[in-house]
Amino acid sequence: MKKELTKTYFNILVILLVPFLFSHCKQKDTELKTTKKWENFNVDNKISENEIFKKLDNEKEIFSALEKDTLMKKSSAVSYINNRNEDYDMKYSNFNNCRSYFWKKDTLSINIGIGNGFGGHGFIILVKNGKFYTEPYYSTDVVTEGEKESVYKIIYQKLTLNHSNFKIGDSIYGKIDFKSIETDNQNKTINHTGVGYFRTKVKEL
């Protein structure tokens, strides 16, 4: 019973947070197309044979708040770094996991990050029609009325996946390498970089 309640609470959290994280992506869809930030990705159907995944088999998964699945193996070997906090410690750059869902049925979203129940941080890889786009996110339960959104500029982004198309239940293996510069609502510049391998299964939202 307790396990079912925990799963229920997690599903509620996902339903509440994911639309928030992706809503601004949909609002900026026209802008993304005109600025050509959607790019082609590579396909390597043997990427799952990389030695890094054998190493992940022997490591414990890092769970976000309310998640609990003791059978899961580590899903991310991605090093994600941002300078949002001046005292950011490099040793936490690998403290993230990978989850994937379909957003609006036609867009695959791959989320690499961590959540604490009140918010989270990381980055999202959106995949649609053979192209992809990478954008960092930072969410919190503290909301300021009228606060303007951050603006992101992609410096570079490279993605490799094990297939070109996916459906619910499919396994995803991939590698990401990107750098993005964020200008936040106070005109502060924040650098974001992420590089490494990841794996997950496409789940139903």
SVG drawing of the C-alpha trace seen along z (x, -y; Angstrom):
<svg xmlns="http://www.w3.org/2000/svg" viewBox="-2 -42 37 47">
<polyline fill="none" stroke="black" stroke-width="0.4" points="0.0,0.0 2.8,-2.4 4.6,-1.6 1.4,-2.3 1.0,-5.7 4.6,-6.6 4.2,-5.8 0.9,-7.8 2.6,-10.9 5.5,-10.6 3.1,-10.4 1.3,-13.5 4.6,-15.4 5.6,-14.5 2.2,-15.6 2.6,-18.9 6.2,-19.6 6.7,-18.4 4.1,-20.7 5.7,-23.6 9.2,-22.7 8.1,-22.3 5.4,-25.0 8.0,-27.7 9.5,-25.4 6.1,-25.2 5.6,-28.9 9.0,-29.6 8.4,-27.0 8.2,-29.5 11.3,-31.3 13.3,-28.0 12.4,-27.2 13.4,-30.6 16.7,-30.7 17.5,-27.1 18.3,-25.8 16.8,-22.4 19.6,-20.2 20.1,-16.7 21.3,-14.0 23.5,-11.0 22.2,-7.4 24.5,-4.6 22.7,-1.3 25.7,0.1 26.1,-2.6 24.5,-0.4 27.7,1.8 29.9,-1.0 31.8,-0.1 30.3,-2.9 27.0,-1.1 28.6,2.0 30.1,-0.3 26.7,-1.8 25.3,1.7 27.4,1.8 26.4,-1.6 23.3,-2.6 20.7,-4.8 20.3,-8.4 16.7,-9.0 14.7,-12.3 12.3,-12.9 9.4,-10.4 11.0,-8.0 11.6,-4.5 12.5,-1.5 15.3,0.6 15.6,2.6 16.8,-0.4 20.4,-0.5 22.2,-3.9 20.8,-5.7 23.2,-8.6 27.0,-9.1 26.4,-12.7 28.5,-15.5 26.3,-18.6 27.8,-21.9 26.4,-25.3 27.6,-28.4 24.3,-29.5 25.7,-29.2 29.1,-30.6 29.9,-27.8 28.9,-25.0 31.0,-21.9 32.3,-19.9 31.8,-16.7 28.0,-17.0 28.2,-17.3 27.3,-13.7 24.5,-13.8 21.6,-13.3 19.4,-10.7 17.7,-10.2 14.0,-9.9 12.0,-10.1 8.4,-10.7 6.5,-11.8 5.3,-15.4 2.2,-16.3 2.5,-12.8 4.9,-13.9 7.9,-15.2 10.2,-12.9 11.6,-14.6 14.7,-13.2 15.3,-14.8 18.7,-14.6 18.7,-16.2 17.5,-15.9 14.4,-16.9 13.9,-17.4 10.1,-17.6 10.1,-21.4 11.8,-21.9 14.8,-20.7 17.5,-21.5 19.1,-19.9 18.5,-20.0 16.0,-18.6 16.7,-17.1 13.6,-17.5 13.5,-15.2 11.1,-15.6 11.0,-14.8 14.6,-13.7 15.9,-16.8 16.7,-17.8 17.1,-20.8 18.7,-21.1 17.7,-23.5 18.6,-23.7 16.0,-24.3 15.8,-25.4 12.5,-25.2 11.5,-26.1 8.3,-26.4 9.1,-30.1 7.2,-32.0 7.6,-35.7 4.7,-37.4 5.6,-39.0 9.1,-37.5 10.5,-37.3 11.8,-34.0 15.5,-33.2 16.8,-33.4 19.1,-30.6 21.7,-30.7 23.1,-27.4 26.8,-27.5 27.0,-23.9 25.0,-20.7 25.7,-17.2 23.5,-14.1 23.8,-10.5 20.9,-8.0 20.6,-4.3 17.6,-4.8 16.0,-7.5 12.4,-6.8 11.0,-5.7 7.7,-4.6 6.6,-4.1 8.5,-1.2 11.5,-1.5 15.0,-1.7 17.1,-4.8 20.9,-4.8 22.6,-8.0 25.4,-10.5 25.0,-14.3 27.6,-17.1 26.3,-20.7 27.0,-24.2 24.4,-26.9 24.5,-30.4 21.6,-31.6 20.7,-35.2 18.3,-35.2 15.7,-37.7 18.4,-39.8 20.6,-39.8 23.0,-37.5 25.0,-35.2 24.9,-31.5 27.0,-28.9 25.6,-25.4 27.6,-22.4 26.7,-18.8 28.6,-15.8 28.3,-12.0 26.3,-8.9 22.8,-8.2 20.1,-5.5 16.4,-5.2 13.1,-3.8 10.3,-5.8 7.5,-5.9 3.9,-7.0 3.3,-10.4"/>
</svg>
